[in-house]
């Protein structure tokens, strides 16, 4: 029983250090966020175009600059002339930026 009590005491004393270490790591992750205006690139397939809303939905591959996995998501489209380069089921390479909480396509290849 003495060993269990000693182990419990040691763990209780170390717990605040573990909590501090976790919060420090999370602060570091927050600092790794990319600033707004940074251009990112993705390659994907156009799934849906909504010119009325000014959006395009893409099934895109990983975006390394944001540490994103492949996913399907909707982007705003900065310039309506970019819709000329978008067609359903077409493979495209896009450049995009973050604007507020949204991501906006700035170029299509």
C-alpha positions in Angstrom: 0.0 0.0 0.0 2.9 2.3 0.7 4.1 2.1 -3.0 0.7 2.9 -4.3 0.4 6.0 -2.1 3.9 7.1 -3.1 3.1 6.6 -6.8 -0.2 8.5 -6.4 1.7 11.4 -4.8 4.3 11.5 -7.6 1.6 11.5 -10.3 -0.4 14.2 -8.5 2.8 16.4 -8.3 3.6 15.8 -12.0 0.0 16.4 -13.3 0.3 20.3 -13.3 3.5 19.9 -15.4 1.7 17.8 -17.9 -1.2 20.3 -18.1 1.3 23.2 -18.6 3.1 21.2 -21.3 -0.1 20.7 -23.2 -1.2 24.3 -23.1 2.3 25.4 -24.2 2.1 23.1 -27.2 -1.3 24.4 -28.1 -0.1 28.0 -28.0 2.7 27.0 -30.4 0.1 25.5 -32.8 -1.9 28.8 -32.8 1.2 30.7 -33.7 1.7 28.4 -36.7 -1.5 29.7 -38.4 -0.9 31.2 -41.8 -1.6 34.9 -42.0 -4.6 36.0 -44.1 -3.5 36.9 -47.6 -1.2 33.9 -47.9 -1.8 32.2 -51.2 -2.4 28.5 -51.1 -2.7 25.9 -53.9 -4.9 22.9 -54.5 -5.7 20.5 -57.3 -9.2 19.1 -57.5 -12.4 18.2 -59.4 -15.2 20.8 -59.7 -18.3 19.3 -58.1 -20.7 22.3 -58.2 -20.7 25.8 -59.5 -23.1 28.5 -58.1 -22.6 31.7 -60.0 -25.5 33.4 -58.2 -23.8 32.8 -54.8 -20.3 33.3 -56.3 -19.1 29.9 -55.1 -17.5 26.7 -56.4 -17.4 23.3 -54.6 -14.2 21.3 -55.2 -13.2 17.8 -54.2 -9.5 18.7 -53.7 -6.4 16.9 -52.6 -4.2 17.8 -49.6 -3.2 21.4 -49.1 0.3 21.2 -47.6 0.6 24.9 -46.8 -2.5 24.6 -44.5 -1.8 21.0 -43.3 -5.2 20.0 -44.8 -6.2 16.5 -45.8 -8.1 15.9 -49.0 -11.7 17.0 -48.7 -14.7 18.5 -50.5 -15.4 22.1 -49.7 -17.0 25.2 -51.1 -14.9 28.3 -51.9 -15.9 31.8 -52.8 -14.7 33.0 -56.2 -13.0 36.4 -56.2 -13.6 37.4 -59.8 -16.6 36.2 -61.8 -14.4 35.8 -64.9 -12.9 32.8 -63.2 -16.1 30.9 -63.7 -15.2 30.7 -67.4 -12.4 28.3 -66.4 -14.7 26.1 -64.2 -16.9 23.3 -65.4 -18.5 20.4 -63.5 -16.3 17.4 -63.3 -13.3 19.3 -64.7 -9.9 18.9 -63.0 -8.4 22.2 -62.0 -5.6 23.8 -60.1 -6.6 26.7 -58.0 -4.9 29.3 -55.9 -6.8 30.7 -53.0 -6.5 32.9 -49.9 -8.3 33.2 -46.6 -10.6 36.2 -46.2 -12.1 36.3 -42.7 -13.5 32.8 -42.1 -13.9 32.1 -45.8 -11.5 30.8 -48.5 -11.6 32.5 -51.9 -10.3 31.3 -55.2 -8.1 33.9 -56.8 -6.8 31.9 -59.8 -7.7 28.9 -61.8 -5.5 26.9 -64.2 
